[in-house]
């Protein structure tokens, strides 16, 4: 496989900050809590970033488990991120608007040897596109 381009079209609903993202034939709702001008009907964009990281790790671990001879009974990824609203709300110019730190914990239920599970996790972390993207995208092109 060569380069693949993924797309999403996001449209405002006209209510608060409620939006819908059309991703192929799927629709995802995006909102904010009422305290940030939303209707609190859906996760906000930064929560989707955390879910994307956890989801990507889950997908890759499941995809690679056989390759690492790991039997999976279950996997969960707990992801959390620290965001200082003073940066997002422009109250402090010294605070960045994005996450200051993102942490995750992978829990795998498996009877397989721990060294095989550890190698599986290392492999998944190494090739996770969302984790790589969060480290910094080399080029961000803004088209008008």
Secondary structure, 3 states (H helix, E strand, C coil): CCCCCCCCEEEECCCCCCEEEEECCEEEEECCCHHHCCCCCCCCHHHHHHHHHHHHHHHHHHHHCHHHCCCCCEEEEEEEEEECHHHHCCCCCCCCCCEEEEEEEEEEECCCCHHHHHHHHHHHHHHCHHHHHHHCCCCCCCCC
